[in-house]
Amino acid sequence: MEKDHLEILLEDMCGNVKLVLEGHEVLRHEIQDLARETRERFEVVDLKFEALNTKIDTVDKKLSDKIDAVDEKLSNRIDAV
């Protein structure tokens, strides 16, 4: 009777270990999926930042050119007076 009881306990433990392993496998896949999704989102964000930096550089250049033109006009008018 004791041997049968031990075999039942060992089978139960084996089943529990298999459940734990399956749970770890599921978690591992979920973590991998999350890591992949996070990488993809960061790539999109990086592209948007690059586009935004380009736009900011363009606006900065336009504003600098306009300010330089206004400064030159004012300097010419002041010199004319």
Number of C-alpha atoms within 10 A of each C-alpha: 6 7 8 9 10 11 12 12 12 12 12 12 12 12 12 12 12 12 12 12 12 12 11 12 12 12 12 12 11 12 12 12 12 12 12 12 12 12 12 12 12 12 12 12 12 12 12 12 12 12 12 12 12 12 12 12 12 12 12 12 12 12 12 12 12 12 12 12 12 12 12 12 12 12 11 11 10 9 8 7 5
